[in-house]
Amino acid sequence: LSANRRLHAAPADLAGPAPGLDAAARALAMLAQAPLFAGVPRAELAALAERGRYVRFADGERIMRETDPGETMFLILDGRARVLSVKDGRESELYAHGPGEVVGHMSALTGAPRFATVRADGHLEMVEFGKDALAPLMRAHPEAAEMAAKEIVRIADKVRALDAQARAAPGAAEPAPVLGRLVERIRVFFGDGHRSVT
């Protein structure tokens, strides 16, 4: 597990010793329980945990912004992350993620723009995984794309439904993307597909 911090300045109260084996062990234990990586051998998850980058965020700090590009995802080690809908410059909370949960995986696994804005709710410790960190696992285990696609569909449906409520939009949420097409998109993104996906 890389001990790098965020490149931008962080408040002094977040300064401290770099995380050691405890953070790596916690990351591995959480990855092993994450639906996103169901069925992936523990050894592969241990290698993924070692490729991650430890990051910390202050209360209210933005982790990602809706519609921005992004190729990283975050595993929450400690704290809470608020998932927000933005309308007319105002943010409203859709739901929150806690320890052991992953945020940003739709963009990280497909290259799509960020699906929502996410902010830290209090002190937040996470492990960040970029495309380069994820690629060896995704290429070695093609079935991981199927599990990832199912999880993305589940989260996307949840966010669409909650976002529609938050915006008081009429009608039901949009239908889930076709699973097979999403699996193919993930595989193409990681160089394991045979045709382009739009």
C-alpha positions as CSV (number, residue, x, y, z in Angstrom):
1,L,0.0,0.0,0.0
2,S,1.5,3.3,-1.1
3,A,1.7,5.9,1.7
4,N,1.3,8.8,-0.7
5,R,-1.1,11.5,0.5
6,R,-3.2,13.8,-1.6
7,L,-1.1,16.1,-3.7
8,H,-3.0,19.2,-2.6
9,A,-2.5,20.7,0.9
10,A,-4.4,19.1,3.7
11,P,-5.2,20.6,7.1
12,A,-2.5,20.2,9.8
13,D,-4.8,18.0,12.0
14,L,-4.7,15.4,9.2
15,A,-0.9,15.2,9.3
16,G,0.6,12.2,10.9
17,P,2.6,9.0,10.2
18,A,2.0,7.1,7.0
19,P,-0.2,4.0,7.3
20,G,1.6,0.8,7.6
21,L,0.7,-2.9,7.4
22,D,-2.5,-2.3,9.4
23,A,-4.0,-0.1,6.6
24,A,-3.0,-2.7,4.0
25,A,-4.5,-5.5,6.0
26,R,-7.7,-3.5,6.5
27,A,-7.9,-2.8,2.8
28,L,-7.4,-6.5,1.9
29,A,-10.1,-7.6,4.4
30,M,-12.6,-5.0,3.0
31,L,-11.8,-5.9,-0.7
32,A,-12.5,-9.5,0.1
33,Q,-16.0,-8.6,1.4
34,A,-16.8,-6.2,-1.4
35,P,-19.5,-7.4,-3.9
36,L,-17.4,-5.8,-6.7
37,F,-14.7,-8.4,-6.3
38,A,-16.7,-11.5,-5.4
39,G,-14.9,-14.6,-6.5
40,V,-11.5,-13.0,-7.0
41,P,-8.8,-15.0,-5.3
42,R,-7.4,-13.5,-2.1
43,A,-3.9,-13.4,-3.5
44,E,-5.1,-11.1,-6.3
45,L,-6.8,-8.9,-3.9
46,A,-3.7,-8.7,-1.7
47,A,-1.7,-7.5,-4.8
48,L,-4.4,-5.0,-5.6
49,A,-4.3,-3.6,-2.0
50,E,-0.6,-3.2,-2.4
51,R,-1.0,-1.2,-5.6
52,G,-3.5,1.2,-3.9
53,R,-2.7,4.7,-2.7
54,Y,-3.6,5.8,0.8
55,V,-5.5,9.2,0.9
56,R,-7.2,11.3,3.5
57,F,-9.8,14.0,3.2
58,A,-11.0,16.7,5.5
59,D,-14.6,17.3,6.5
60,G,-16.5,18.7,3.5
61,E,-13.7,18.2,1.0
62,R,-14.8,17.2,-2.4
63,I,-13.6,13.8,-3.6
64,M,-15.2,13.9,-7.0
65,R,-17.6,16.1,-9.0
66,E,-20.5,14.9,-11.1
67,T,-19.8,14.8,-14.9
68,D,-16.0,15.2,-14.3
69,P,-13.8,12.6,-16.0
70,G,-12.2,10.0,-13.7
71,E,-10.4,6.7,-13.8
72,T,-10.0,6.1,-10.1
73,M,-12.1,4.6,-7.4
74,F,-11.9,4.7,-3.6
75,L,-12.3,2.1,-0.9
76,I,-13.4,3.6,2.4
77,L,-11.2,2.5,5.3
78,D,-12.6,4.9,7.9
79,G,-15.3,7.6,7.9
80,R,-18.2,8.5,5.8
81,A,-18.6,9.8,2.2
82,R,-21.8,11.6,1.1
83,V,-23.1,11.0,-2.4
84,L,-24.7,14.2,-3.7
85,S,-27.0,15.3,-6.5
86,V,-26.4,18.8,-7.8
87,K,-29.1,21.0,-9.2
88,D,-28.8,24.7,-9.9
89,G,-25.6,24.8,-7.9
90,R,-27.2,23.3,-4.8
91,E,-26.2,19.9,-3.4
92,S,-28.6,17.4,-1.8
93,E,-27.6,14.1,-0.3
94,L,-28.8,11.0,-2.0
95,Y,-27.2,8.5,0.4
96,A,-23.8,7.8,2.1
97,H,-21.1,5.2,2.0
98,G,-19.1,3.9,5.0
99,P,-16.2,1.7,5.8
100,G,-15.7,-1.2,3.4
101,E,-17.7,0.4,0.6
102,V,-16.4,1.6,-2.8
103,V,-17.1,4.9,-4.5
104,G,-16.2,6.0,-8.0
105,H,-16.1,2.5,-9.5
106,M,-18.4,3.3,-12.5
107,S,-15.8,5.7,-13.9
108,A,-12.9,3.6,-12.8
109,L,-14.1,0.5,-14.6
110,T,-15.7,2.1,-17.8
111,G,-14.1,5.5,-18.3
112,A,-17.5,7.1,-18.0
113,P,-17.8,10.6,-16.4
114,R,-18.4,10.7,-12.7
115,F,-22.0,9.7,-11.8
116,A,-22.4,12.0,-8.8
117,T,-20.6,14.4,-6.5
118,V,-19.0,12.9,-3.4
119,R,-17.8,14.8,-0.3
120,A,-16.2,13.7,2.9
121,D,-18.5,13.8,5.9
122,G,-16.0,14.3,8.7
123,H,-12.5,12.8,8.6
124,L,-12.2,10.3,5.8
125,E,-9.5,7.7,5.1
126,M,-9.5,5.8,1.8
127,V,-7.4,3.8,-0.6
128,E,-7.4,5.0,-4.2
129,F,-7.1,2.6,-7.1
130,G,-6.4,3.9,-10.6
131,K,-6.8,2.1,-13.9
132,D,-3.2,0.9,-13.8
133,A,-3.8,-0.7,-10.4
134,L,-7.0,-2.4,-11.5
135,A,-5.9,-3.6,-14.9
136,P,-3.8,-6.7,-13.9
137,L,-6.8,-8.0,-11.9
138,M,-9.4,-7.3,-14.5
139,R,-7.3,-8.9,-17.3
140,A,-6.4,-12.0,-15.2
141,H,-10.0,-12.5,-14.2
142,P,-12.5,-11.7,-17.0
143,E,-15.3,-12.9,-14.8
144,A,-14.6,-9.8,-12.6
145,A,-16.1,-7.7,-15.3
146,E,-19.4,-9.5,-15.0
147,M,-19.5,-9.0,-11.2
148,A,-18.5,-5.3,-11.6
149,A,-21.2,-4.8,-14.2
150,K,-23.9,-6.2,-11.9
151,E,-22.7,-3.9,-9.0
152,I,-22.6,-0.9,-11.3
153,V,-26.2,-1.6,-12.5
154,R,-27.3,-2.0,-8.9
155,I,-25.8,1.3,-7.8
156,A,-26.8,3.2,-11.0
157,D,-30.4,2.1,-10.5
158,K,-30.3,3.2,-6.9
159,V,-28.8,6.6,-7.7
160,R,-31.3,7.2,-10.6
161,A,-34.2,6.5,-8.4
162,L,-33.0,8.6,-5.5
163,D,-31.9,11.4,-7.9
164,A,-35.4,11.5,-9.4
165,Q,-36.9,11.8,-6.0
166,A,-34.4,14.6,-5.0
167,R,-35.2,16.5,-8.2
168,A,-38.9,15.8,-7.9
169,A,-38.8,14.5,-11.5
170,P,-41.9,12.8,-12.8
171,G,-41.9,9.2,-13.9
172,A,-39.8,6.3,-13.0
173,A,-36.0,6.0,-13.0
174,E,-34.4,5.2,-16.3
175,P,-34.0,1.5,-17.1
176,A,-30.8,-0.2,-16.1
177,P,-28.1,-0.5,-18.9
178,V,-28.0,-3.8,-20.7
179,L,-25.7,-6.0,-18.6
180,G,-23.9,-7.7,-21.5
181,R,-23.1,-4.4,-23.1
182,L,-21.7,-3.0,-19.8
183,V,-19.5,-6.1,-19.3
184,E,-18.1,-5.6,-22.8
185,R,-17.5,-1.9,-22.1
186,I,-15.5,-2.8,-19.0
187,R,-13.4,-5.4,-20.9
188,V,-12.7,-3.0,-23.8
189,F,-11.7,-0.3,-21.3
190,F,-9.1,-2.6,-19.8
191,G,-7.9,-3.8,-23.3
192,D,-9.6,-7.2,-23.0
193,G,-12.4,-6.7,-25.6
194,H,-12.5,-7.4,-29.3
195,R,-14.6,-4.5,-30.5
196,S,-15.3,-0.9,-29.6
197,V,-18.2,0.1,-27.4
198,T,-20.0,3.4,-27.6
